[in-house]
Amino acid sequence: MTDNEKLDLLIERVGDLQNHISDLKTDMTSVKGEVSGLKGDVSGLKTDMEEMKGELSELKTDMTSVKGEVSGLREELSDVKTDVQSTKMIMENEIRVNIQRVAEGHLDLSRNLHEAMKPSNTMEMLQIQVSVLESKVKELERKVS
């Protein structure tokens, strides 16, 4: 191969290299644009993550508050249960017995009332009979006159 042919080959190859370099530059420009876009996206993600961290911190604070309130409610519920048990015991041991006593007393009063009403019932029956007899006597007097 002659020197001219070698030179032509070198020039051709340098031209190819220049084309490849030009393509690489174009690709690098494109990559730079995409990297710039990714940087913006990453920056946005960082901002979002910081916001989420803040919200998570607020959530933790709220949960601590809720835990305290639930603990208080549990204590109050325990007190209510104790009060209900006490009320049940009072109802069982005192009120039920007293209601039975009142019922027994009422039964006695009812019996006494019925016994006291017997003479009154007899008196009413006698008044009815007298009234019937009076009407018969008046009728007989009318017939006789």
Secondary structure as UniProt FT lines:
FT   HELIX           3..90
FT   HELIX           91..95
FT   HELIX           96..144
//
